Amino acid sequence: MQLGTRWSLGAEPPTGLPEVVVIALQAVEGDLEALPDDTSAWRWTLTWLEGNPVIELDDGTVIRFDPKEDSATITQPAIVMDDDEDWI
């Protein structure tokens, strides 16, 4: 049984994560650097589901590992656009 953990955005991720997951984490964090939002208090949460890491950021971004494909999928939360042109 593996225990999950939490760590701050930008901090070193836990050891034992597949390399492709670490690359996905770095990609998400790199994208967030360009945003004007204050992310200093955001944290990652790692849980293990059937032996595979599932990582969620406080904003709802989720990274899932697929061991068969040795791939990581990033799912970002939907962005609601306040659009005055909703009649189109």
C-alpha positions as CSV (number, residue, x, y, z in Angstrom):
1,M,0.0,0.0,0.0
2,Q,1.3,3.4,-0.9
3,L,0.4,6.6,1.0
4,G,-0.4,9.8,-0.7
5,T,1.0,13.2,0.2
6,R,0.7,16.9,-0.5
7,W,3.4,19.4,-1.6
8,S,3.5,23.1,-2.6
9,L,3.3,24.2,-6.2
10,G,6.8,24.6,-7.5
11,A,8.4,22.4,-4.8
12,E,10.2,19.1,-5.6
13,P,7.6,16.3,-6.3
14,P,7.7,13.1,-4.2
15,T,10.2,10.4,-5.2
16,G,8.9,7.4,-7.0
17,L,6.7,9.1,-9.5
18,P,7.1,7.9,-13.1
19,E,9.2,10.3,-15.2
20,V,6.4,11.1,-17.6
21,V,4.3,12.2,-14.6
22,V,7.0,14.5,-13.4
23,I,7.3,16.0,-16.9
24,A,3.5,16.6,-16.9
25,L,3.8,18.3,-13.5
26,Q,6.5,20.6,-14.8
27,A,4.4,21.4,-17.9
28,V,1.4,22.4,-15.7
29,E,3.6,24.5,-13.4
30,G,5.3,26.2,-16.4
31,D,1.9,27.1,-17.8
32,L,0.8,28.6,-14.5
33,E,3.8,30.9,-14.3
34,A,2.3,32.9,-17.2
35,L,-1.0,33.5,-15.4
36,P,-1.6,36.6,-13.3
37,D,-3.3,34.5,-10.6
38,D,-1.6,34.2,-7.2
39,T,-0.7,30.5,-6.9
40,S,1.6,30.8,-3.9
41,A,-0.8,28.9,-1.7
42,W,-1.7,26.1,-4.2
43,R,-0.7,22.6,-3.4
44,W,-0.6,19.2,-5.2
45,T,-2.3,16.2,-3.7
46,L,-1.0,12.7,-4.6
47,T,-3.2,9.7,-4.2
48,W,-2.5,6.1,-5.4
49,L,-5.3,4.4,-7.2
50,E,-4.6,0.7,-7.9
51,G,-0.9,1.4,-7.6
52,N,-0.9,4.3,-10.0
53,P,-0.4,8.0,-9.1
54,V,-3.3,10.4,-9.5
55,I,-2.3,14.0,-8.8
56,E,-4.6,16.9,-8.3
57,L,-3.8,20.6,-8.0
58,D,-6.0,22.9,-5.9
59,D,-7.5,24.5,-9.0
60,G,-8.9,21.1,-10.1
61,T,-6.2,20.1,-12.6
62,V,-5.7,16.4,-12.5
63,I,-2.8,14.3,-13.8
64,R,-3.3,10.5,-14.3
65,F,-0.7,7.9,-15.2
66,D,-1.4,5.1,-17.7
67,P,1.2,2.4,-17.1
68,K,0.2,0.5,-20.3
69,E,1.1,3.5,-22.5
70,D,3.6,5.0,-20.1
71,S,1.8,8.3,-20.5
72,A,0.4,11.0,-18.3
73,T,-2.9,12.7,-19.1
74,I,-3.5,16.3,-17.9
75,T,-7.2,17.3,-17.4
76,Q,-7.7,20.9,-16.6
77,P,-10.9,22.4,-15.1
78,A,-13.4,24.0,-17.4
79,I,-13.1,27.8,-17.7
80,V,-16.4,29.6,-17.6
81,M,-16.3,32.6,-19.9
82,D,-18.6,35.6,-19.0
83,D,-19.7,36.5,-22.5
84,D,-22.2,39.3,-23.2
85,E,-22.5,37.9,-26.7
86,D,-24.5,34.9,-25.7
87,W,-27.2,35.6,-28.2
88,I,-25.1,34.3,-31.0
